[in-house]
Amino acid sequence: MYWALLVGIASSVVRSPVGARCGCAAAPVRCAARMLPIPTAAELQALLDGPARAPSGKVRKALAKPQGVLTIIGGYSPAWEAISFAKGEMNARELDNVEYVGRQFRLGGAIAVAPVMASGELAGGVAGGGAGCSVAQLRQLVEEQQRAKGDFPGPCPILLDGPLSSPHHLAQAAAAGCAGVCLDADALGPGAAAELYGVAQHLGLEVIAYAAPSAESIAAASALSSGVGIVCVRTVESRDATQAVGAFPPGVIRLASCTVADVREAWSLRDAGYNGLLLANCLLMQATIERVEVQTVLKAIRAKGSARYGKGSSLGRGEGAKEILGTIAI
């Protein structure tokens, strides 16, 4: 009942300042981002058995831009190579600080943040298992975004990523204040993926379905939402994503998650027909190598530069960065 009450007042709680009380007649409840105990299985089940909530649709709306506009979702895990690499640099950034990274994503114009949860931090997981964000880091990230409410740019929705494989994992995401989840349709299999997609819809969570760069995998991921959802091709090489873009059915939001070496490579994916990119380790790595803030790299990628003629050797300092500055000057 406690967590059911929390869900019922979540929309008002997240508007409160950090540490503020909810104002309901029951016992005071703190913001979800400040909840220290991990919810029990019974509390998560109460969420699953509670009334259905409609997804906000904000992520899909932000991604459904006209052709030629590239949107970015910022992925994050403290276990990535970029984090340890940054610590060895003289210009070391606070890439192991989730609040700093979340703020950089927001200021850089990312439409959402996708933290990767460690398997040991998920409900029913083995303590210490897997690599990724902890429950505390997830809540810090949610809290930092909510502090930007009323500002410009406003809070980025949080999309929980990681080895999500049970309804309780999705209930945990909803209880933490996430707006959506990322599901690996191939790893789950058709039956489990369809079940979790339905659970996510019941909890009011938007879903990004991961797929391999093949027609069969993309078709299976697209079928989860009856062809009107968000599908992300996940691969290492951008050329594989480029070749797979033709396999998306009409109406599906097209995302790619791959290694992007410079802004021109990102722009080539935009020109191929992708609505957006889910950028992870490569984004943070480039910020460290170029010795710029993460938001600078994001602004350069989002600029409307030419994949053929633009200068892409210096990510964050090339054509895109100049165009952003020019827009500000105007």
Secondary structure as GFF3:
##gff-version 3
##sequence-region A 1 330
A	DSSP	alpha_helix	2	8	.	.	.	ID=ss1
A	DSSP	alpha_helix	10	13	.	.	.	ID=ss2
A	DSSP	three_ten_helix	32	34	.	.	.	ID=ss3
A	DSSP	alpha_helix	41	49	.	.	.	ID=ss4
A	DSSP	alpha_helix	58	63	.	.	.	ID=ss5
A	DSSP	beta_strand	71	76	.	.	.	ID=ss6
A	DSSP	alpha_helix	81	87	.	.	.	ID=ss7
A	DSSP	alpha_helix	98	107	.	.	.	ID=ss8
A	DSSP	beta_strand	112	115	.	.	.	ID=ss9
A	DSSP	three_ten_helix	119	121	.	.	.	ID=ss10
A	DSSP	alpha_helix	135	146	.	.	.	ID=ss11
A	DSSP	beta_strand	159	160	.	.	.	ID=ss12
A	DSSP	alpha_helix	167	176	.	.	.	ID=ss13
A	DSSP	beta_strand	180	184	.	.	.	ID=ss14
A	DSSP	alpha_helix	185	188	.	.	.	ID=ss15
A	DSSP	alpha_helix	190	202	.	.	.	ID=ss16
A	DSSP	beta_strand	206	211	.	.	.	ID=ss17
A	DSSP	alpha_helix	215	223	.	.	.	ID=ss18
A	DSSP	beta_strand	230	234	.	.	.	ID=ss19
A	DSSP	alpha_helix	238	244	.	.	.	ID=ss20
A	DSSP	three_ten_helix	245	247	.	.	.	ID=ss21
A	DSSP	beta_strand	253	257	.	.	.	ID=ss22
A	DSSP	alpha_helix	263	272	.	.	.	ID=ss23
A	DSSP	beta_strand	276	279	.	.	.	ID=ss24
A	DSSP	alpha_helix	281	290	.	.	.	ID=ss25
A	DSSP	alpha_helix	294	302	.	.	.	ID=ss26
A	DSSP	alpha_helix	319	329	.	.	.	ID=ss27
###
